[in-house]
Amino acid sequence: MPPSLHTMFGLPGRAAIVTGAGQGMGEAIARLFASVGAAVAICDIKAVEADAVARSIVATGGTAYAFAVDMADEAQVVAMMVDARKALGRLDILVNCAGLQDRNYLEDTTTPFWDRMMAVNLRGPMIATREAVAVMRADGTRGRIVNIASNSAFHAMAPSLLAYSTSKAAVAGLTRATAMEVVKDGITVNAVCPGNTATPGQMTSTGPAFSPERIAAFMPPIGRQGTAGDVAAAVLYLAGDAAGFITGQTLVVDGGQLNC
């Protein structure tokens, strides 16, 4: 008898940590996970927003806990992983969604700017992954790790995205290398690579403004911007049983921008 859709795409009894879940893609991922049965740790540098999302999920019958964390601070990331695992009671899924998209041209890219981008977008996910894998191995959990990269990991989308694009290319590399190391533990590691997606973080990113011509070029062939829900659906697929035979892959969710 073939597996049911509920078995393939539901997450009953699972526990997930989602970083950057106070808004945007992370929030959409956390809400979708909760709607299909997962208990979720809402982790974000914005404590008020994280708490609001967690309260909203609980109010609709879900299970969620809020944790404030700066992904650039190793001690905070380690402590968050410990506290979230304790609150959830187990750990089945980690989604590394927290990130920055601030912009600077090469000639204006200072080392502090570069280092902050790499600390949040790359080092933070590595630390969270390291700690999650340790928990999954200790518990004997055949877990799922999903990283949020970007289609700019594979193609330079615009001037001023130098640091961002480099960090996301590194996330794609981190995904593949980690997948190789943990496959023997039954843990899968994959990445979702969004294209032009409307999120609060995108709208508040700092740096040089894009020209109207550049903004027009961002519109994918499918004819609309992506949504946080588009990304969340892809993450749910990779986090559930339907994708149990997939690891080390990068799933591009960009409306055909790279290939059409």
Secondary structure, 3 states (H helix, E strand, C coil): CCCCHHHHHCCCCCEEEEECCCCHHHHHHHHHHHHCCCEEEEEECCHHHHHHHHHHHHHCCCEEEEEECCCCCHHHHHHHHHHHHHHHCCCCEEEECCCCCCCECHHHCCHHHHHHHHHHHHHHHHHHHHHHHHHHHHHCCCCEEEEECCHHHCCCCCCCEHHHHHHHHHHHHHHHHHHHHHHHHCCEEEEEEECCECCHHHHHCCCCCCCHHHHHHHCCCCCCCECHHHHHHHHHHHHCHHHCCCCCCEEEECCCCCCC
